[in-house]
Amino acid sequence: MEWNVEASDDREVDAFDLLRPTDVLAISSAFDVVGCAPLLTGDRTDYAGERFPQLLATSRLEARAGMVESSRFCVDTSLREGRGGRALHDAVP
């Protein structure tokens, strides 16, 4: 989307990081982090409405208790573990 993302100490940082998200990590059997998604509760942000208002009927997400938003996610697509010969990886809790 050609966004200008700032990096500090080899870490990408955006305004949503200042809201102290809860990071959900995907961990391999070797205990390596292979995926991550920072989650914010709907009462702390309106990420969808702020960044993608064209996707919402009212240009705002009507947040409710228990809703979460993520400003980004990452996945190590080179990992062979969990693929089972398919294009997508299995995620096991």
C-alpha positions as CSV (number, residue, x, y, z in Angstrom):
1,M,0.0,0.0,0.0
2,E,3.1,2.1,-0.2
3,W,2.8,3.3,3.4
4,N,5.8,5.1,4.9
5,V,6.6,3.0,8.0
6,E,9.2,4.2,10.5
7,A,11.8,1.9,11.8
8,S,13.7,2.3,15.1
9,D,16.3,-0.2,16.3
10,D,15.4,-2.5,13.4
11,R,11.7,-2.5,14.5
12,E,8.8,-1.1,12.5
13,V,6.7,1.3,14.7
14,D,3.4,2.9,14.0
15,A,0.9,5.0,16.1
16,F,-1.0,1.9,17.1
17,D,2.1,0.6,19.0
18,L,1.8,3.5,21.3
19,L,-1.6,2.0,22.5
20,R,0.4,-1.0,23.9
21,P,-1.2,-3.9,21.9
22,T,-1.2,-7.5,23.1
23,D,1.0,-9.5,20.8
24,V,-0.1,-13.0,19.8
25,L,2.8,-15.1,18.7
26,A,3.0,-18.3,16.6
27,I,5.8,-20.5,17.9
28,S,7.4,-23.4,16.0
29,S,8.2,-26.7,17.7
30,A,11.8,-25.4,18.0
31,F,10.4,-22.5,20.0
32,D,11.2,-19.9,17.3
33,V,8.7,-17.0,16.7
34,V,7.3,-17.7,13.2
35,G,4.3,-15.3,13.2
36,C,2.9,-12.4,15.1
37,A,-0.2,-10.2,15.3
38,P,-0.5,-7.2,17.6
39,L,-4.1,-7.0,18.9
40,L,-5.9,-3.9,20.2
41,T,-9.3,-3.9,21.9
42,G,-12.0,-2.1,20.0
43,D,-12.5,0.5,22.7
44,R,-8.8,1.6,22.3
45,T,-8.8,2.2,18.6
46,D,-10.8,2.4,15.4
47,Y,-8.1,1.1,13.1
48,A,-10.5,-0.1,10.4
49,G,-12.4,3.2,10.3
50,E,-9.2,5.2,10.4
51,R,-7.3,3.4,7.7
52,F,-10.0,1.7,5.6
53,P,-13.2,3.8,5.9
54,Q,-14.2,2.8,2.4
55,L,-14.8,-0.7,3.6
56,L,-17.3,0.3,6.3
57,A,-20.9,1.5,5.6
58,T,-20.6,4.3,8.2
59,S,-16.8,4.9,7.8
60,R,-16.5,3.8,11.4
61,L,-16.4,0.5,13.1
62,E,-19.0,0.3,15.8
63,A,-16.8,-1.4,18.5
64,R,-18.3,-3.7,21.0
65,A,-16.9,-5.4,24.1
66,G,-14.7,-8.3,23.1
67,M,-13.8,-7.0,19.7
68,V,-10.2,-6.8,18.7
69,E,-8.4,-5.2,15.8
70,S,-4.9,-5.8,14.4
71,S,-2.9,-3.2,12.6
72,R,-0.7,-5.8,10.9
73,F,0.5,-9.3,11.1
74,C,3.6,-11.3,9.9
75,V,4.2,-14.9,9.1
76,D,7.4,-16.7,8.2
77,T,6.3,-18.2,4.8
78,S,9.6,-20.1,4.4
79,L,8.8,-22.4,7.3
80,R,8.1,-26.0,6.1
81,E,6.8,-27.2,9.5
82,G,3.0,-27.4,9.6
83,R,2.4,-27.3,5.9
84,G,1.6,-30.9,5.3
85,G,2.4,-30.6,1.6
86,R,-0.1,-27.7,1.2
87,A,0.3,-24.0,0.5
88,L,-1.2,-23.0,3.9
89,H,0.2,-23.7,7.4
90,D,-1.8,-25.3,10.1
91,A,-2.0,-23.4,13.4
92,V,-2.4,-25.6,16.4
93,P,-3.2,-24.1,19.8
